[in-house]
Amino acid sequence: MATASNEEVESRIEGILDRRFRFAGKSSLCSWLRGEARIRLHTVAAQRGVLVLDRFVPEPLANAQRSGRPYPAESVRSGSRDTVEEVIQQAKLPSLPQVFHELQGLMDRDDVTVQDLGQVISLDPHMTTSILKLVNSALFGFRSSIDTVSRAIAVLGLRQISTLALGTLMLGLFRERPNTYLAMDKFWEHSIAVGMTAQELARLNGREGLERYFVAGLVHDVGWLALTSSNGELAFEVMRAAEGWKCPLIEAEGKTLGMTHAEIGAKMFEGWSLPANLVAAVRYHHDPSMSAEYDEPIYVHLADTIVKAMGYAATDDCRVSPVDISAWDALELKPEALDKVIDKLDKELATLCKVLLLG
């Protein structure tokens, strides 16, 4: 196989970066992230000798693109549109397991004890295993091993462990559902990466209860997952629209569906009576300035930006979404502060994916 010339490599890298950052906007943060992404792409090119366009195109969309037919404006859904509630009903969402309701009931009590919570979590062996693996991972960095749920609760706290339990439950709801419109390994890698990065940003900013930022990042795209796994034709329509109109995926959602995956996910969470901070994180992760009460949307939005900029994308649209610069300004950080965040992501993401997805 012929080796690409330096000029060809440079051209390929700039093409990837132009696509990836097309909608991100102009800011010092985006300029810095683009520079970091360029360094990474040069490293990949040197190691592999080839650069592949960073898109993960599901087969139905790839077939449509190979046909050469542009996405026609007249094919946009016309007439009456489904409501968010109707889309959720069509999704035939899985029921939350009984252990979730038990956990919710416990956390609504003022007299809950370590023993109460440990007993409920221990009823679900998979949840127990996932929590212990997560607590012992580099995400928390404890020096000694934690081998029981009660010890994990003692170290992190009742509410912190209940939040992690919720995250592992959400992860399990869709893992086994077939999906031809998403590269599922990439979707979960992206989701876990956003959770890790949101937590690290919160740590940098001196926030407490870091696990809630991790879980908020982990579940931020659950609305898109529900849509693609239950109504692939609608998801297909959105992806074709984004490609044909050359616009962000979330903009194509609004134009074709009259709703976004953020709205779908938030409605799902409200229907499940999940905590309000997680509802806000899902609803506002593309528009964090709209969240007045909770700051999780800020951290998830910026984490999503950083993760996509570094090439960890969830869908065939691997472009960085428009960045809310007021969210970045709220953190009062310099872009260079992200060096350690990105380094930690690169070093620990694969291991954490194994912990959460194989447990």
N, C-alpha and C positions, 0 to 999 in steps of 0.2 A: 504494500500500500504506500503510495507516494506521501511524503511528508509535506504539510502545508508550509508555504513560505511565511516569513514574518509579516509581510503585508497582508496575506490572506488571513492569518490569525487575528491581526489587528482589526481588519474589516469585519470578521465574524464576531469578535467581541463587541465592537461598537454596535453592530446590528442587534445583538442580544440585549445590550444595555438600552438601546433606543426603544425597543419593544417593551422591556421590563419596566422602564420608568416613564413611559409615554404619558400616563395620566397622573403621575405623582405630584406634579407641580414644581415650582421653583422655590427653593429654600436652602439655607445652609445645611440643614439635616439631610435633604435629598441629595445635595451635591456631595456630601461626605459619604453617604451610603453608596452612591454610584461609584465613587472612587474605591471604596472597599470592595464592592462587587467586581470591579475591573481587576483588582489584584487577585481575587479568588479565581476569576476566569483564566487569567494568565497561568496561575498555578495548575489548574485543571488541564489546560492546553499542554503545558510542559510535561505533565505526568502521563496523559493519555494520548497525546499527539493529535487529538481531534476534539472539536467542540460540537455538541449537539444542541440544537435549539431547545431552550428550556420550556417545553410545553409537553403536557401529558394529555394527548387527544384521545377521547374515548372513540371506539370503533365507529359508532353511528355517525358521529360528527366528522370523523376522518373520511368516511365514505361520501358524505355530502360535500365536503370540501374538494375531494378528488373529482367530483362531477363537474366542477367549474361553475356551478350555478351560484350567483350572488344571492344574498338574502333579500327578497323583495319586500318593500314596505307594505304592499297590499296584503301580505300574508300574516301581518300582525293580528292577533286575536281581536275580533270585532264583535259588536253586539254586547250582550250581557257577559260580564266577567265573573268568575268565581270570587267569593269573598275569602278572606284569610281563614275564616272558620270552615268554609267548605273545602278548601285545600287541605286543611288539617284533618278533616273528617275523611277525605279520600285517601289520606296517607295511611290510614289504618294503623295508627301508632301502637306499639307494644304497650301492654299494661305495666305499670310500675310494680315491681315485686313487693310482697308484703313487708319485707324487711325495711323498705324505704318508709312505708307508713309508720312502722314501729319507731324508726329513727326520728321522723318528724314529730311524732307524739312525745317522745322523750325530750326533744329540744324545746318543746313548748312548755315544759315543766320547770319550775324553779328549784325543785328538790332532787333533780337527776344526779346520780352518782356515777363514779367510774365503773362500779360493778354493773349498774344498770346498762350503760352504754356498751360495755365490753360483752355482756351476755347477749345483747341483741345482734351485734356485729358478728359474734362467733357462730350464730345460727346460719350464716352464709359463708361456707368455707372459701369460696372464690373471693369474696370481698375481704375476708380475713387475710388471705394470702397476698392479695393486691396491696392492701394497706401496709402490711409489714414490709413488703418489697419496696414500696414507695418511700416509707419512712427511713429505711436503711439505704436508700439510694443517695447519690451525690447531690440530689435536689436539696436535701436537708443537711448533709455533711456531719452527722453525728459520729463521734469518734468510736463509741462502743456500740455493739450490735444490740438491737431492740428485738426481742424474740416473742413478745406477747402483746396482745391488744391493750391490756391494762397498762403495761409499761409504756406503750406508745401514747396512750391517753395521758399518763402522768407527765410525760416529757413535753407533749405538744398542747394538751388541753382538750377538754370535752368538745367544745365547738369546733376546734380546728380538725379534730379527727372526724367529726360528723360531716364536715365539709368535704374532706378527702373521700369519705365513704360515698357521699353523693356523687363526686366526680367519677369514681370507679363504677358506680351504678349506671351513670349516663353513658360511659364508655361502652359498657356491655350491651346496652339496649339495641344498638345498630350494628354491632361488630359482625354478626352472623347473617345479616340481610344481604342478599345478592344485589349487586349494583353494576350495571353495564355503562353507566354514565359518569362514573368516577373511578380513578385509580385509587382504590381504597387504602393501599399502603401509603401513598402520597398524602391522602387526606388526613389520615391519623398522624403521620409524621408532622404535617403542618400544624395540626391542632395541638399536639404535644409541644412542638417548638414554640408556638404562641404562648402556651401556658408557662413554659419555662422562662421565656423572655419577659412576660408580664411580671412574673414573680421577681426576677432579677432587677427589673426597673423599679419595682416597688421597694426592693431591698436598698437599692441605691438612694432612693428618695426618703429612706427612713420610715417607711410605712410599717404598721404592725399587722398581724394576721396574714402573713404572706401566702398561706395556702389558699386563701380565697381568690387571690389574683391568679394563681396557677389554675384553679378549677374554672374560673371565668374564661381564661384563655382556652382551656381544653374544650369547652362546650360552645364557643362563640359562633361556630358555623353549623350548629345542629339543625337549623332551619333549612339550609341548603342540602344537608344530608337527608333530611326527611323528604324533601321534594324530589331529589334524584332517585331515592330508593323506592318511592311509592308512585310517582307520576313522571316517569322518565321522558315522556313526550313533551311535557311542559318545560322540563329542564333543558331538553334538546332545543326547543324553540328559543329559549333564552340564550343559550350558548351560540346558536347560529346568528341571533340578532346582534350579540356583542361583537362577533367576528365581522359580520356584514356591515354594521354601522361604525365599526372601529370605536367603540365606546366601552367604558368600564362595565363589568358584569352586573353590578348593582343597578346601574342606569338602565341597562337592557331589561332587567327584571321589572323595574317600574313601568317601562314603556309597553312591555308585552303582557305582563301579568297584572299590573295595577297594584303590585305589592312587592316587597323584597324578602329575601331569606331572613333578614334580621327581624322583620315583623312576624314572619311565620314562626321563627324560633321563640320569640318573646311570648307570643300567644300560646304556644305549646307549653312553655314553662309556667305561664299563669294558670293554664288549665290543670297543671300538675301541682299547683300551689307551692312551687319552688321559691326559695328566698328572693326577696325583691332586688337585692344587689345583683344576683345572677340574671334576673329578668332584664335589668337595666344594662348589664354588660352585653347581653345578646342583642337587645333592641338598638343600642346606640353605639355599637363598636365601629360603625362607619361614620357616625356623627356625634362624637363624644361631647361636644359643646351643648348638646340638648339635654344632657344628664345633669340635673341640678343637685341631686341628693347624694349620688354615689360617684366615686372616682374610678371604679373598675373599668368603665368604658374608655377612659383616657389611657390606661395602661395596656388594655387589650388592643386598642386602636394603634398605638405606637408599636406594640410588639408585633402585630400583624404586618405593619409597614416594614419593620426591620427584618422579619423572617422572610417575607416575600423578596425583599431587596437582596437577601443573601441566597435566593434560589430555592427556598423550601416552600413550594406552592402546593395548593390543594386541588386546583382544577386545571382544565386546559387553558384557562385565562390566568397566566402566571404574572400578570402585570400588577405593579404596586397600585393600590387604589388611591384616589385623591387624598392627600395628607392634610389633616386639620392642624395647621401650624400652631393654633392657640393651645392645643393639647400639649405639643412639645414645649412651648413656652412655659406652660404651667409647671413643668418638671424642673425648670431652671438648671438644666444640665448642658454641658458642652458636648457636641457630637463625639469628641474623643473619649468621653466617659463610656461610650458604648463598646470600646475595644474589648474590655473584659467580659462584657455581656455576650458578645458574639463569639469570643474565644471559648467561653463556657458552653455555649450552645453547640459549637462544633465538636467539642471534646466529649460531651455527655449525652447528646440527643439520642444517638443510636442505642446506647445502653438503657436509657429510660424508656425508649420505645419497646425494647425487649421486655423490660419489667412490666409495663402496662399491657402490652398486646399479647404476650405469651403466658402471662400469669394465670 
